[in-house]
């Protein structure tokens, strides 16, 4: 009976360790990716970056220094510098990167105008399909 309990406890411990170790290894590789990204973005001192933490909060600022386990970020609003560990960070990106909503609305309006023009102008120019020149 005792051997059975020891075998069950041993199986639970091995299962727990096998499930837990890949997660720790993955967080180490994530930290390395974040560190590499921070080093890349730190080359241009005048460009602002956005840091998204694992808890969902975001901070914008300028990278002042890159260290082996952390980096220093100067806040864009008040100029206060803080040290941020790579393990706390979910992602680092250039601030303002990406396409804004305004840009998408303009592109959508241009596309809608082109489709509408094609649907209205083509039948008027092509005379109901009787002509075979140009866009007809």
Phi, psi and omega in degrees: 000320181294322180297324180295316179296319178296320179295319179294315180297318179297318179295320179294318180296315180296318178296317180297316179295320181292331178277332183276325184293318177298327179294320178292321178294323179293320179293329177292319178290327176296318179296323177294321178295318179296317180298318178296320180294319179296318179297321178295315183286339183283350181294328176258103185292335185269359180264139183275143179239158176243126180252124177252122182275166181295335179275001175100349179284156182231148178222139175248144179180194182242135180284122180265317184211146177245123181242170183298323183245354181205176174218157181257131181238126176266122183298138183288330185276305186252356176079008180283135181263138179223151179265131183236126178281144180298329182291340179276346190264136175269317179203154176230129180218163177291130182293137179083002179284155183101170183263132182282168178296323180299318179296317179297321178295320178295314179297321178295320178295319178295317179295317179296321177295320179295317179295316179298316178299317180298318182288330182267316186284320184301310179297327180289322182282322186276359176057046176072020177093005181283336181265152181236028180243160177067227183280354183284000000 
